[in-house]
Amino acid sequence: MNAGGDTWKGADANAGLWKALIDSTIGGVNAAGDITAIAITQASSKDAVQTDAAAKVITGDVALTLTDYAECDKLKGALAMTQIKSYIKTKTSALMGNILTTVVCSDAGVGTLHIEVTSPTLNGNTLSADVVTKLGAITTWGADIKTEVDHLNGVTLAKCEKTGKVTFTAADIVTTQATAQRVSGSVKYTTHNRADCEDIKGKSAAILTDINTKSGAATNAKSSVTVACVDKAVTLSYSLLTNKDVTGANQGVHVLNKLNGMDSAAWKGVITTALAAGTAVTLEDASKLVVTKIIGATIADTTTTSTTTTGTGTTKAPAYVAMTKIAGVLEMTVDESGCLNMKDASTHLAALMKAESKAPATAMVTVTTDCATLSAVTMSYEILTPTSGDPTPAAMVTTLKAISAADYTTKIKAKVVAAGTKPAWTEPTITGLKVKTEPAATVVTTTVGPTTTYTGSTTKGTKKEIAGKLVFKVATKDECDKMAEKNGKDAIIKMLADNSKIDKSNIAVTVACTAVRRLSDGRRLSKYNADVGYTITVPAGSAVAASTVATTLQGFDNAAWTTKMTAALAAASTPITVTITEMTKTDPTTTTIHDVSAATTWTIPMGLLVIAHFLF
């Protein structure tokens, strides 16, 4: 029978192989009649050849309960997956190349075994209906999977039990994606120290490239990768956008399956490949890079929602309170990982300074650590406290001045360690701590703001505003002034648009220039402080999620922002050359904006109430 279903029921005794046999005396064959007697026959016609009218894919999920995550993770190994696929092959007669399996593990050790079997119309040997029936008839999934995996040398599962109902369904194979979809997931690692995590963080772009390659996802400007560091713990989060109408392996469901099919070795490979890309980076101890948890990828259509509410109300300004700012700077030598942990523990160090200064509960404290020079790390603090508070700003200054360098050293170390729980963070190595700038109090200038009232319908969408700040020094006043001009702002906006993937029309930038403090002899330093504030509005219908924008921007460290700002200004319509030092970022925060319809009326009463705007 040929591929078209035709059959042969006899042999031509006058040509080819049969003629040669007739002419010979091998085995006593010497007559055409003998050949006819042994003719090949086929009892059935091509109508009996059974195939699906169109290629089908059969899918189903089996929930398996194992002892814990580590036990479940054994199922993700390449050899374990081969054993499981071989088991499915024996049950369905499907070809190995037509079987796909992945496992996603929960913290509790529940593994979701995802199975896909393709029944093609050509070069296959299964009918989709038969596969559904055969897989659906299996009742011993847990025991059978355990038996298959236990065959592997050095691998033994303590337990593997099926839980819940298992259902398999057949569907036509989708060749073109109907809607844009986003595939997201994360992987957790441990490293030798915080510095190694920072090195990995600096390779985020290369990590995204390798994830695209391994998953089959097409390069997309709206895909992103972020790396978060918590002492030695690394969290790699990815968000891949697959566009509407993509085909083949670029479709979201195939990208999802590729990612969920990657085991710990593959995810470690993502990091090592990225570290070697471009300018290679070597970790202090690469042997300590270990995958601790793979959080399975998920897929979702990209959608937005909105709701409408109606009402009236009044927005009142808070009561005016006179405020005073107390600022000072400590300087010390710190190891790289310790300094990075100090930066990450800024809120904890702020709590330390609030407690040590005896500040009242209403005071607000910020702490910024600059790691640009490890032999001269600076920890700057600002305390905003009520001028008439108890204790008074003057008393707080006196208290701060009385704290010894040794006391500061001990308490800073303790606060950094306490910033982490299960486990605690690594203690920084701090030596030579001294007061670089004595604490001093200055009265804060305030301005007056109005009370507003509104009435009408309010439409609340998914519009978000993301606001952040970059503060750094430039060499001269001229450099800062040029940044503050339209040409400079436009360059900064373009840089933010390129990195956030939000249109330039939805980005606003402010640039404020102030002279660096005077020296003790009265001379003013030539450097100027540049304070760049940015606000990015993410529209309700944006294909880029606000969380993605915020995460992307938060992923840039001070060195990265320095590079990006310098390059952006150099690429301005009228190029601006700047020398940027002491970059300090304030990571962006996200605010939901409720759009107000045209029916809404805003009024400003004649009597203006006071709102405190504290100018730093």
Sequence and secondary structure as in RCSB ss.txt:
>XXXX:A:sequence
MNAGGDTWKGADANAGLWKALIDSTIGGVNAAGDITAIAITQASSKDAVQTDAAAKVITGDVALTLTDYAECDKL
KGALAMTQIKSYIKTKTSALMGNILTTVVCSDAGVGTLHIEVTSPTLNGNTLSADVVTKLGAITTWGADIKTEVD
HLNGVTLAKCEKTGKVTFTAADIVTTQATAQRVSGSVKYTTHNRADCEDIKGKSAAILTDINTKSGAATNAKSSV
TVACVDKAVTLSYSLLTNKDVTGANQGVHVLNKLNGMDSAAWKGVITTALAAGTAVTLEDASKLVVTKIIGATIA
DTTTTSTTTTGTGTTKAPAYVAMTKIAGVLEMTVDESGCLNMKDASTHLAALMKAESKAPATAMVTVTTDCATLS
AVTMSYEILTPTSGDPTPAAMVTTLKAISAADYTTKIKAKVVAAGTKPAWTEPTITGLKVKTEPAATVVTTTVGP
TTTYTGSTTKGTKKEIAGKLVFKVATKDECDKMAEKNGKDAIIKMLADNSKIDKSNIAVTVACTAVRRLSDGRRL
SKYNADVGYTITVPAGSAVAASTVATTLQGFDNAAWTTKMTAALAAASTPITVTITEMTKTDPTTTTIHDVSAAT
TWTIPMGLLVIAHFLF
>XXXX:A:secstr
  TTS       TTSHHHHHHHHS GGG   HHHHHHT     S GGG    SS EEEEEEEEEE SSHHHHHGG
GSHHHHHHHHHHHHHHH   GGGEEEEEEE TTSEEEEEEEEEE SSS    HHHHHHHHHT   HHHHHHHHHH
TSTT   S  EEES    EEEE   B SS EEEEEEEEEE SSHHHHHHHHTTHHHHHHHHHHHHT    TT EE
EEEEETTEEEEEEEEEE TT BGGGSHHHHHHHHHT  HHHHHHHHHHHHHSSS    TTGGG EEEEEEEEEEE
E     EEEEEEEEE       EEEEEEEEEEEE HHHHHHHHHTHHHHHHHHHHHTT  TT EEEEEEE SSGG
GEEEEEEEEEETT SS HHHHHHHHHT  HHHHHHHHHHHHHHT  SS      EEEEEEEEEEEEEE       
 EEEEEEEEE S EEEEEEEEEEES HHHHHHHHSHHHHHHHHHHHHHHH   GGGEEEEEEEEE  B TTS B 
S EEEEEEEEEEE TT SS HHHHHHHHHT  HHHHHHHHHHHHHTSSS      EEEEEEEEEEEE   B TT 
EEE  SS         
